[in-house]
Amino acid sequence: MTAAYPALRLRRTRASAWSRSLHREIALSPADLIWPLFVTSGSGVEEPIASLPGVSRWCTAGIAARAREAAALGIPCVALFPNTPPGLRDPLGREALNPDNLMCRAVRAIRDAVGGDIGILTDVALDPYTSHGQDGLIDDAGYVLNDATSEVLVGQSLNQAAAGADIIAPSDMMDGRIGAIRSALEGADYHNVQIMSYAAKYASAFYGPFRDAVGSSGLLKGDKKTYQMDPGNAEEALREVALDLAEGADSVMVKPGLPYLDIVVRVKQRFEVPVFAYQVSGEYAMIEAAVAAGAADRDAMVLETLTSFKRAGCSGVLTYHAAHAARLLGA
């Protein structure tokens, strides 16, 4: 800095709206957003999720309509998560490999509705399909098996790629699954299918409403601390990212979002790759609770939190507020 007060007054550039706009360092747009959507079975079905006010599960036709809405709003990608009926869940998560499961039907419905005008990100993990609610196969003691689970995740990924997924997003935190999935995609000629790895996914207290949404909260026995990361660890996150990039991830994700902005910054500075964050269900629910209590303005909170992700270095953000934010930004 070459000048001092009063020759330099930093408030000069803040004095008017046009000047604040001109000097703004971070510009948020609908193109920065990915909209997570929950798929349920049935026809003409919308199921509001009590713990996520304003968010619903949709049948495949409803999901297609949301995809058309996203495209009209300038949102470039939607992320799909299925609420598998209880009768189709089992200890091995076999429904994940069914080419006509909810996820695959939703992918095809979006393709029929909007063609290639929007990207489709599909979650790869077994918790929406297992009867025990864990993200993988378990042994008799309840421990989640790494290598056996990875084999199923490979089949799940190929199943989703065949349905038309653009981005495969493994969210399970099994070791080595990115390399296995990348090899399988290449071997099956899915050369342009991206992998967005949940590279730094923490064993967080912020996931409760999501588990309600996919129907796993009442099923889960124990916790996920043997495979999701300890919230106290940062260096380990960098090791996880390095491994996933070396194995073939095109982009990486930090999850949750706001409590881990420091991780986003460190990943971006260390690796200079596309980094995404997931503003998870608990973060969304807290904003909505604050609004309901009269303690906050929804529009301001949504835009401020999303801007914080961009400022930290994110290429984009998965957020349940995507459509609302896009409308605000397009106004």
Secondary structure, DSSP 8 states (H G I E B T S, - for coil): ----TTT--GGGGGSSHHHHHHH-S----GGGEEEEEEE-SSSS-EEE-TTSTT-EEE-HHHHHHHHHHHHHHT--EEEEEE---GGG-BTT-GGGG-TTSHHHHHHHHHHHHHTTSSEEEEEE-STTTBSS--SS-B-TT--B-HHHHHHHHHHHHHHHHHHT-SEEEE-S--TTHHHHHHHHHHHTT-TT-EEEEEEEEB--TT-HHHHHHTT-TTT--S-STTTSB-TT-SHHHHHHHHHHHHHT-SEEEEESSGGGHHHHHHHHHHH-S-EEEEE-HHHHHHHHHHHHTTSS-HHHHHHHHHHHHHHHT-SEEEETTHHHHHHHHH-
